[in-house]
Amino acid sequence: MKLISAVIKPFKLDEVREALNAIGIQGLTVTEVKGFGRQKGHTELYRGAEYVVDFLPKVKVEAAVPAAVVDQVIEAIEKAARTGKIGDGKIFVTELEQVLRIRTGETGPDAL
């Protein structure tokens, strides 16, 4: 089992959700986050004062998936989230040692 975390642009969330749904991924956790990478921040003008926005709004999408479908999930997220511009985001894949469904007590892949 793997945990796939993707940090993407907020307006791409619906496209990513639809792409994952199309390949059979049903469970998803979405968190509003802020961050920066090579995109860095930018300067904005607010009420006549200039200030630097260091952290840009992003969305973090997480899905626990069986190891067999990891490549499909990565490809679906990549295609749906790509704009071709700086700041498209990152996808992280980590090993998932244990999963437990609280309601039924199921563990491992059955809990997904």
ABEGO torsion letter per residue (X at the ends): XBBBBBBBBAAAAAAAAAAAAAAGBABBBBBBBBBBBAAEBBBBBBGGBBBBBABBBBBBBBBBBBAAAAAAAAAAAAAAABAGBBGAEBBBBBBBABBBBAAAGBBEAAAX
